[in-house]
Amino acid sequence: MSEATFELYVDRADEHRWRLVHDNGNVIADSGEGYASRQKARQGLRSVRENAPGADVVVVDE
């Protein structure tokens, strides 16, 4: 069973966003941008779910 849930919500600027929230309440990831519609936010969420499950981890030195 998953330990995290995706949430779709409207922010203070009336833009649609998504966030991934762990069962303990911590935000693991978020959309990073607002979308004009819930549909576009949902598409962004789906893209992350479909395209990132096997993503490589790269350490970038600052």
C-alpha positions as CSV (number, residue, x, y, z in Angstrom):
1,M,0.0,0.0,0.0
2,S,1.2,3.5,-0.9
3,E,2.7,5.7,1.8
4,A,1.9,8.9,-0.2
5,T,-1.0,10.5,-1.9
6,F,-1.2,13.0,-4.8
7,E,-3.4,16.0,-4.0
8,L,-4.8,18.4,-6.5
9,Y,-5.7,21.9,-5.1
10,V,-6.2,25.5,-6.0
11,D,-3.6,28.0,-4.6
12,R,-4.0,31.6,-3.4
13,A,-3.5,32.9,-6.9
14,D,-6.4,30.7,-8.1
15,E,-4.1,28.4,-10.0
16,H,-4.3,24.6,-10.0
17,R,-1.4,22.6,-8.5
18,W,-0.5,19.1,-7.4
19,R,1.6,17.9,-4.6
20,L,2.7,14.4,-3.3
21,V,2.1,14.1,0.4
22,H,3.5,11.3,2.6
23,D,1.2,9.7,5.1
24,N,3.1,11.6,7.8
25,G,2.1,14.9,6.3
26,N,5.4,15.9,4.7
27,V,5.2,17.2,1.1
28,I,7.5,15.0,-1.0
29,A,7.1,16.8,-4.3
30,D,5.0,19.5,-5.9
31,S,4.2,20.8,-9.3
32,G,6.5,23.8,-9.0
33,E,4.1,25.8,-11.1
34,G,0.5,26.7,-11.2
35,Y,-1.8,25.6,-14.0
36,A,-4.8,27.5,-15.5
37,S,-7.0,24.5,-15.2
38,R,-7.4,21.4,-13.1
39,Q,-7.2,19.3,-16.3
40,K,-3.7,20.7,-17.0
41,A,-2.6,20.1,-13.4
42,R,-3.8,16.5,-13.7
43,Q,-1.9,16.1,-16.9
44,G,1.3,17.3,-15.2
45,L,0.7,14.9,-12.4
46,R,0.2,12.0,-14.8
47,S,3.3,12.9,-16.7
48,V,5.4,12.6,-13.5
49,R,3.8,9.3,-12.6
50,E,4.4,7.8,-16.0
51,N,7.8,9.2,-16.9
52,A,9.7,9.2,-13.6
53,P,9.4,5.8,-11.9
54,G,12.8,4.6,-13.1
55,A,14.5,8.0,-13.4
56,D,18.2,8.1,-12.7
57,V,19.6,10.1,-9.8
58,V,22.4,12.5,-10.7
59,V,24.4,14.3,-8.1
60,V,25.2,17.9,-9.3
61,D,28.0,19.7,-7.5
62,E,27.2,23.3,-6.8
